[in-house]
Amino acid sequence: MPLIRPDLTRAAHRWRETLTGGAVAVLGLWAGLAALPPLSWIGWVAALAGAGLAVGGIQRGRFRDAGDAPGGPGIVTVTEGQVAYWGPLDGGAVALDALRSLALDPTGRPPHWVLEHDLGPPLHIPVTAAGGEALFDLFAQLPGLSMEDVLRARTAPGRTPRILWRRAGTITALPPR
C-alpha cells in the first residue's frame, strides 16, 4: 500500500518545478530577512531565482495536462533540436530547422500536435505520448511563438485544427486560426 495517494503523487509530479521554485523562494526570503546585512543579498538572489523557477514551472505544469492518460500512444524524444516520435501506427523525426508550422489538431483521439516540415509528410504526435512534455522546450525555441497561445490551445483545443506557429513566408495545408 503506497504511503502517498497516487493522485497526490501525480499532482506533485505535474507541478514539480513550481513546488521547487516556491520552496527556494521561501528559503531565500527567510535567508534574506534573517541573515546579517553583508550576507542577506544571497537570500534575496535565491528568492528571485526561486520565483523565476516557479513562474516557469506554472507554464510547464499547464503544458502537462492533468487529464492526460499516463503512457499514451507512442514515445517522443527530443535530442539536439530534433524531435522524434515512434508510435504504434506511424512515426518519424523532424529537425527544428526544417519545421514549417506547428498546429494542434483536436479532431484526433487524443488530440495531436501536427508538425509540418520540409522533408516529408507532417508528423502527428499525440499530446499524451510518453515523453511529450519534452516538446515544451522545443516549442519554446520557435521564433515568435507565444507559449501562452500554445498553453491556451492545449487546455481548450476547440473543434478544428489551429495553427499556432508558422515560419515566416510559409504556406501550410491547415487553415490559419
C-alpha atoms as an extended CHARMM CRD file, in Angstrom:
* protein
*
       177  EXT
         1         1  MET       CA              0.0000000000        0.0000000000        0.0000000000  PROA      1               0.0000000000
         2         2  PRO       CA              1.5190000000        3.3430000000       -1.0410000000  PROA      2               0.0000000000
         3         3  LEU       CA              2.2480000000        5.8880000000        1.6520000000  PROA      3               0.0000000000
         4         4  ILE       CA              1.0820000000        8.8090000000       -0.5190000000  PROA      4               0.0000000000
         5         5  ARG       CA             -2.0920000000        8.6840000000       -2.5710000000  PROA      5               0.0000000000
         6         6  PRO       CA             -1.4230000000        8.1800000000       -6.3050000000  PROA      6               0.0000000000
         7         7  ASP       CA             -3.4040000000       11.3010000000       -7.3010000000  PROA      7               0.0000000000
         8         8  LEU       CA             -1.2660000000       13.4440000000       -4.9800000000  PROA      8               0.0000000000
         9         9  THR       CA              1.8910000000       11.8970000000       -6.4160000000  PROA      9               0.0000000000
        10        10  ARG       CA              0.7180000000       12.7040000000       -9.9730000000  PROA      10              0.0000000000
        11        11  ALA       CA             -0.1530000000       16.2900000000       -8.9780000000  PROA      11              0.0000000000
        12        12  ALA       CA              3.2320000000       16.7930000000       -7.2880000000  PROA      12              0.0000000000
        13        13  HSD       CA              4.9770000000       15.3970000000      -10.3660000000  PROA      13              0.0000000000
        14        14  ARG       CA              2.9840000000       17.6630000000      -12.6870000000  PROA      14              0.0000000000
        15        15  TRP       CA              3.8160000000       20.8000000000      -10.6840000000  PROA      15              0.0000000000
        16        16  ARG       CA              7.3280000000       19.7870000000       -9.5370000000  PROA      16              0.0000000000
        17        17  GLU       CA              9.1320000000       22.8700000000      -10.8870000000  PROA      17              0.0000000000
        18        18  THR       CA              6.5380000000       25.1890000000       -9.3200000000  PROA      18              0.0000000000
        19        19  LEU       CA              6.8480000000       23.4690000000       -5.9380000000  PROA      19              0.0000000000
        20        20  THR       CA             10.6420000000       23.5270000000       -6.0710000000  PROA      20              0.0000000000
        21        21  GLY       CA             10.7050000000       27.1940000000       -7.1000000000  PROA      21              0.0000000000
        22        22  GLY       CA              8.2830000000       28.1030000000       -4.3230000000  PROA      22              0.0000000000
        23        23  ALA       CA             10.4140000000       26.3020000000       -1.7420000000  PROA      23              0.0000000000
        24        24  VAL       CA             13.5950000000       28.0270000000       -2.9660000000  PROA      24              0.0000000000
        25        25  ALA       CA             11.8270000000       31.4110000000       -2.9340000000  PROA      25              0.0000000000
        26        26  VAL       CA             10.5840000000       30.9120000000        0.6400000000  PROA      26              0.0000000000
        27        27  LEU       CA             14.0080000000       29.7960000000        1.8470000000  PROA      27              0.0000000000
        28        28  GLY       CA             15.5910000000       32.7500000000        0.0450000000  PROA      28              0.0000000000
        29        29  LEU       CA             13.1790000000       35.1850000000        1.6560000000  PROA      29              0.0000000000
        30        30  TRP       CA             13.8910000000       33.6740000000        5.0540000000  PROA      30              0.0000000000
        31        31  ALA       CA             17.6470000000       33.8800000000        4.4820000000  PROA      31              0.0000000000
        32        32  GLY       CA             17.3780000000       37.4430000000        3.1610000000  PROA      32              0.0000000000
        33        33  LEU       CA             15.4640000000       38.5830000000        6.2170000000  PROA      33              0.0000000000
        34        34  ALA       CA             17.3580000000       36.5400000000        8.8320000000  PROA      34              0.0000000000
        35        35  ALA       CA             20.9560000000       36.8940000000        7.6360000000  PROA      35              0.0000000000
        36        36  LEU       CA             23.3670000000       39.5960000000        8.6560000000  PROA      36              0.0000000000
        37        37  PRO       CA             23.3410000000       42.5420000000        6.2100000000  PROA      37              0.0000000000
        38        38  PRO       CA             26.5830000000       41.6380000000        4.3880000000  PROA      38              0.0000000000
        39        39  LEU       CA             25.1690000000       38.1930000000        3.5000000000  PROA      39              0.0000000000
        40        40  SER       CA             21.4590000000       38.9550000000        3.0910000000  PROA      40              0.0000000000
        41        41  TRP       CA             21.8760000000       39.5830000000       -0.6460000000  PROA      41              0.0000000000
        42        42  ILE       CA             22.4110000000       35.8320000000       -1.1540000000  PROA      42              0.0000000000
        43        43  GLY       CA             18.9370000000       35.1570000000        0.2410000000  PROA      43              0.0000000000
        44        44  TRP       CA             17.3660000000       37.8050000000       -1.9860000000  PROA      44              0.0000000000
        45        45  VAL       CA             19.0680000000       36.3560000000       -5.0780000000  PROA      45              0.0000000000
        46        46  ALA       CA             17.8290000000       32.8820000000       -4.1240000000  PROA      46              0.0000000000
        47        47  ALA       CA             14.3070000000       34.2740000000       -3.6300000000  PROA      47              0.0000000000
        48        48  LEU       CA             14.3370000000       35.8270000000       -7.1170000000  PROA      48              0.0000000000
        49        49  ALA       CA             15.7130000000       32.6510000000       -8.6860000000  PROA      49              0.0000000000
        50        50  GLY       CA             13.0420000000       30.5830000000       -6.9240000000  PROA      50              0.0000000000
        51        51  ALA       CA             10.3100000000       32.9330000000       -8.0960000000  PROA      51              0.0000000000
        52        52  GLY       CA             11.5660000000       32.6360000000      -11.6860000000  PROA      52              0.0000000000
        53        53  LEU       CA             11.6190000000       28.8550000000      -11.4220000000  PROA      53              0.0000000000
        54        54  ALA       CA              8.0850000000       28.8560000000      -10.0200000000  PROA      54              0.0000000000
        55        55  VAL       CA              6.7700000000       31.0260000000      -12.8810000000  PROA      55              0.0000000000
        56        56  GLY       CA              8.3630000000       28.7390000000      -15.4720000000  PROA      56              0.0000000000
        57        57  GLY       CA              7.0160000000       25.7500000000      -13.5750000000  PROA      57              0.0000000000
        58        58  ILE       CA              3.4740000000       27.0900000000      -13.8330000000  PROA      58              0.0000000000
        59        59  GLN       CA              3.7540000000       27.1040000000      -17.6360000000  PROA      59              0.0000000000
        60        60  ARG       CA              5.2300000000       23.5950000000      -17.6770000000  PROA      60              0.0000000000
        61        61  GLY       CA              2.5160000000       22.3430000000      -15.3200000000  PROA      61              0.0000000000
        62        62  ARG       CA             -0.1550000000       23.7500000000      -17.5940000000  PROA      62              0.0000000000
        63        63  PHE       CA              1.5130000000       22.0210000000      -20.5660000000  PROA      63              0.0000000000
        64        64  ARG       CA              1.3120000000       18.7050000000      -18.7250000000  PROA      64              0.0000000000
        65        65  ASP       CA             -2.4630000000       18.3170000000      -18.7150000000  PROA      65              0.0000000000
        66        66  ALA       CA             -3.8180000000       16.6330000000      -15.5890000000  PROA      66              0.0000000000
        67        67  GLY       CA             -6.4140000000       14.7930000000      -17.6480000000  PROA      67              0.0000000000
        68        68  ASP       CA             -3.8450000000       13.0610000000      -19.8480000000  PROA      68              0.0000000000
        69        69  ALA       CA             -3.6900000000        9.3280000000      -19.5460000000  PROA      69              0.0000000000
        70        70  PRO       CA             -0.1660000000        8.4170000000      -18.5000000000  PROA      70              0.0000000000
        71        71  GLY       CA              1.6980000000        6.4200000000      -21.1060000000  PROA      71              0.0000000000
        72        72  GLY       CA             -0.3240000000        7.4780000000      -24.1660000000  PROA      72              0.0000000000
        73        73  PRO       CA              0.3400000000        6.0750000000      -27.6410000000  PROA      73              0.0000000000
        74        74  GLY       CA              3.9540000000        6.2150000000      -28.7710000000  PROA      74              0.0000000000
        75        75  ILE       CA              7.1770000000        7.7120000000      -27.4910000000  PROA      75              0.0000000000
        76        76  VAL       CA              8.5790000000       11.2110000000      -28.0590000000  PROA      76              0.0000000000
        77        77  THR       CA             12.2530000000       12.0540000000      -27.7770000000  PROA      77              0.0000000000
        78        78  VAL       CA             13.9000000000       15.4170000000      -28.2720000000  PROA      78              0.0000000000
        79        79  THR       CA             17.6420000000       15.4460000000      -28.9210000000  PROA      79              0.0000000000
        80        80  GLU       CA             19.7110000000       18.4320000000      -30.0500000000  PROA      80              0.0000000000
        81        81  GLY       CA             16.8950000000       20.3160000000      -31.7700000000  PROA      81              0.0000000000
        82        82  GLN       CA             15.2950000000       17.2520000000      -33.3300000000  PROA      82              0.0000000000
        83        83  VAL       CA             12.0180000000       15.6650000000      -32.2700000000  PROA      83              0.0000000000
        84        84  ALA       CA             11.3500000000       12.0090000000      -32.9520000000  PROA      84              0.0000000000
        85        85  TYR       CA              8.0210000000       10.2370000000      -32.4620000000  PROA      85              0.0000000000
        86        86  TRP       CA              7.6040000000        6.4840000000      -32.6900000000  PROA      86              0.0000000000
        87        87  GLY       CA              4.0350000000        5.2970000000      -32.3840000000  PROA      87              0.0000000000
        88        88  PRO       CA              2.0340000000        2.1460000000      -32.9250000000  PROA      88              0.0000000000
        89        89  LEU       CA              0.9570000000        3.1700000000      -36.4520000000  PROA      89              0.0000000000
        90        90  ASP       CA              3.4790000000        5.7450000000      -37.6700000000  PROA      90              0.0000000000
        91        91  GLY       CA              6.4340000000        7.8390000000      -36.6470000000  PROA      91              0.0000000000
        92        92  GLY       CA              9.2850000000        9.9430000000      -37.8420000000  PROA      92              0.0000000000
        93        93  ALA       CA             11.7350000000       12.6590000000      -36.9470000000  PROA      93              0.0000000000
        94        94  VAL       CA             11.8380000000       16.3970000000      -37.6420000000  PROA      94              0.0000000000
        95        95  ALA       CA             14.6820000000       18.8450000000      -37.1150000000  PROA      95              0.0000000000
        96        96  LEU       CA             13.7070000000       22.1820000000      -35.6380000000  PROA      96              0.0000000000
        97        97  ASP       CA             15.3610000000       23.9550000000      -38.5860000000  PROA      97              0.0000000000
        98        98  ALA       CA             13.1540000000       22.0720000000      -41.0870000000  PROA      98              0.0000000000
        99        99  LEU       CA              9.8990000000       22.8710000000      -39.2800000000  PROA      99              0.0000000000
       100       100  ARG       CA              7.4270000000       24.9480000000      -41.3420000000  PROA      100             0.0000000000
       101       101  SER       CA              4.4680000000       25.0730000000      -38.9550000000  PROA      101             0.0000000000
       102       102  LEU       CA              3.0930000000       23.8310000000      -35.6590000000  PROA      102             0.0000000000
       103       103  ALA       CA             -0.6140000000       23.1270000000      -35.2020000000  PROA      103             0.0000000000
       104       104  LEU       CA             -2.8840000000       21.4010000000      -32.7160000000  PROA      104             0.0000000000
       105       105  ASP       CA             -5.4800000000       19.0630000000      -34.2230000000  PROA      105             0.0000000000
       106       106  PRO       CA             -8.2140000000       18.3090000000      -31.6700000000  PROA      106             0.0000000000
       107       107  THR       CA            -10.1400000000       16.0310000000      -34.0530000000  PROA      107             0.0000000000
       108       108  GLY       CA             -7.9350000000       13.0260000000      -33.2730000000  PROA      108             0.0000000000
       109       109  ARG       CA             -8.3610000000       10.8800000000      -30.1860000000  PROA      109             0.0000000000
       110       110  PRO       CA             -6.3100000000       12.0310000000      -28.3570000000  PROA      110             0.0000000000
       111       111  PRO       CA             -5.5960000000       15.4490000000      -29.8940000000  PROA      111             0.0000000000
       112       112  HSD       CA             -2.3670000000       15.6660000000      -31.9040000000  PROA      112             0.0000000000
       113       113  TRP       CA              0.4200000000       18.1520000000      -32.4400000000  PROA      113             0.0000000000
       114       114  VAL       CA              0.9480000000       18.4930000000      -36.1930000000  PROA      114             0.0000000000
       115       115  LEU       CA              4.4770000000       19.3740000000      -37.2530000000  PROA      115             0.0000000000
       116       116  GLU       CA              4.7630000000       20.2500000000      -40.9490000000  PROA      116             0.0000000000
       117       117  HSD       CA              8.3100000000       20.1880000000      -42.2430000000  PROA      117             0.0000000000
       118       118  ASP       CA             10.3460000000       20.4750000000      -45.4290000000  PROA      118             0.0000000000
       119       119  LEU       CA             11.3830000000       16.8250000000      -45.6350000000  PROA      119             0.0000000000
       120       120  GLY       CA              8.1160000000       14.8990000000      -45.9930000000  PROA      120             0.0000000000
       121       121  PRO       CA              4.5860000000       14.4410000000      -44.7370000000  PROA      121             0.0000000000
       122       122  PRO       CA              3.5240000000       16.1250000000      -41.4870000000  PROA      122             0.0000000000
       123       123  LEU       CA              4.4340000000       14.4030000000      -38.2410000000  PROA      123             0.0000000000
       124       124  HSD       CA              1.4130000000       13.8190000000      -35.9790000000  PROA      124             0.0000000000
       125       125  ILE       CA              2.2480000000       13.4520000000      -32.2780000000  PROA      125             0.0000000000
       126       126  PRO       CA             -0.4950000000       12.6370000000      -29.7450000000  PROA      126             0.0000000000
       127       127  VAL       CA             -0.4680000000       15.0890000000      -26.8330000000  PROA      127             0.0000000000
       128       128  THR       CA             -0.4980000000       12.1120000000      -24.4620000000  PROA      128             0.0000000000
       129       129  ALA       CA              2.5450000000       10.3680000000      -25.9710000000  PROA      129             0.0000000000
       130       130  ALA       CA              5.1390000000        9.2590000000      -23.4500000000  PROA      130             0.0000000000
       131       131  GLY       CA              7.8670000000       11.8840000000      -23.1930000000  PROA      131             0.0000000000
       132       132  GLY       CA              5.6610000000       14.5420000000      -24.7690000000  PROA      132             0.0000000000
       133       133  GLU       CA              6.4820000000       17.0620000000      -22.0530000000  PROA      133             0.0000000000
       134       134  ALA       CA              9.9020000000       17.4980000000      -23.7360000000  PROA      134             0.0000000000
       135       135  LEU       CA              8.0670000000       19.2600000000      -26.5840000000  PROA      135             0.0000000000
       136       136  PHE       CA              7.6060000000       22.3000000000      -24.3180000000  PROA      136             0.0000000000
       137       137  ASP       CA             11.3010000000       23.1910000000      -24.5830000000  PROA      137             0.0000000000
       138       138  LEU       CA             11.3330000000       22.5220000000      -28.3210000000  PROA      138             0.0000000000
       139       139  PHE       CA              8.2800000000       24.7020000000      -28.9490000000  PROA      139             0.0000000000
       140       140  ALA       CA              9.7420000000       27.4790000000      -26.7780000000  PROA      140             0.0000000000
       141       141  GLN       CA             12.6710000000       27.7490000000      -29.2330000000  PROA      141             0.0000000000
       142       142  LEU       CA             10.4360000000       28.6520000000      -32.1920000000  PROA      142             0.0000000000
       143       143  PRO       CA             10.8980000000       32.3500000000      -33.0070000000  PROA      143             0.0000000000
       144       144  GLY       CA              7.7620000000       34.3950000000      -32.4190000000  PROA      144             0.0000000000
       145       145  LEU       CA              5.7400000000       31.5460000000      -30.9000000000  PROA      145             0.0000000000
       146       146  SER       CA              3.6660000000       32.6200000000      -27.9300000000  PROA      146             0.0000000000
       147       147  MET       CA              3.8040000000       29.8630000000      -25.3410000000  PROA      147             0.0000000000
       148       148  GLU       CA              0.6440000000       31.3470000000      -23.8390000000  PROA      148             0.0000000000
       149       149  ASP       CA             -1.1490000000       30.5980000000      -27.1460000000  PROA      149             0.0000000000
       150       150  VAL       CA              0.1800000000       27.0320000000      -27.0260000000  PROA      150             0.0000000000
       151       151  LEU       CA             -0.9790000000       26.5930000000      -23.4350000000  PROA      151             0.0000000000
       152       152  ARG       CA             -4.3900000000       28.0880000000      -24.2070000000  PROA      152             0.0000000000
       153       153  ALA       CA             -4.8210000000       25.7670000000      -27.2060000000  PROA      153             0.0000000000
       154       154  ARG       CA             -3.6300000000       22.8170000000      -25.1250000000  PROA      154             0.0000000000
       155       155  THR       CA             -6.1650000000       23.3660000000      -22.3660000000  PROA      155             0.0000000000
       156       156  ALA       CA             -9.0840000000       24.3870000000      -24.6590000000  PROA      156             0.0000000000
       157       157  PRO       CA             -8.3400000000       22.8370000000      -28.0590000000  PROA      157             0.0000000000
       158       158  GLY       CA            -11.6570000000       23.6950000000      -29.7460000000  PROA      158             0.0000000000
       159       159  ARG       CA            -13.1040000000       21.6300000000      -32.6040000000  PROA      159             0.0000000000
       160       160  THR       CA            -10.9270000000       22.4630000000      -35.5980000000  PROA      160             0.0000000000
       161       161  PRO       CA             -7.1620000000       22.3470000000      -36.1780000000  PROA      161             0.0000000000
       162       162  ARG       CA             -5.3460000000       25.5400000000      -35.1610000000  PROA      162             0.0000000000
       163       163  ILE       CA             -2.0390000000       26.7430000000      -36.4990000000  PROA      163             0.0000000000
       164       164  LEU       CA             -0.0410000000       28.0110000000      -33.5390000000  PROA      164             0.0000000000
       165       165  TRP       CA              3.1710000000       28.9320000000      -35.3320000000  PROA      165             0.0000000000
       166       166  ARG       CA              4.2800000000       29.2790000000      -38.9290000000  PROA      166             0.0000000000
       167       167  ARG       CA              7.7380000000       30.0630000000      -40.2640000000  PROA      167             0.0000000000
       168       168  ALA       CA              7.7640000000       33.4600000000      -41.9600000000  PROA      168             0.0000000000
       169       169  GLY       CA              6.8850000000       33.1770000000      -45.6600000000  PROA      169             0.0000000000
       170       170  THR       CA              5.4680000000       29.6500000000      -45.3310000000  PROA      170             0.0000000000
       171       171  ILE       CA              2.1960000000       28.3800000000      -46.7370000000  PROA      171             0.0000000000
       172       172  THR       CA              0.6850000000       25.4360000000      -44.8390000000  PROA      172             0.0000000000
       173       173  ALA       CA             -2.0420000000       22.9060000000      -45.5820000000  PROA      173             0.0000000000
       174       174  LEU       CA             -4.0100000000       23.8200000000      -42.4460000000  PROA      174             0.0000000000
       175       175  PRO       CA             -6.1930000000       26.9500000000      -42.4000000000  PROA      175             0.0000000000
       176       176  PRO       CA             -4.9520000000       29.8050000000      -40.1870000000  PROA      176             0.0000000000
       177       177  ARG       CA             -6.6080000000       30.1260000000      -36.7930000000  PROA      177             0.0000000000
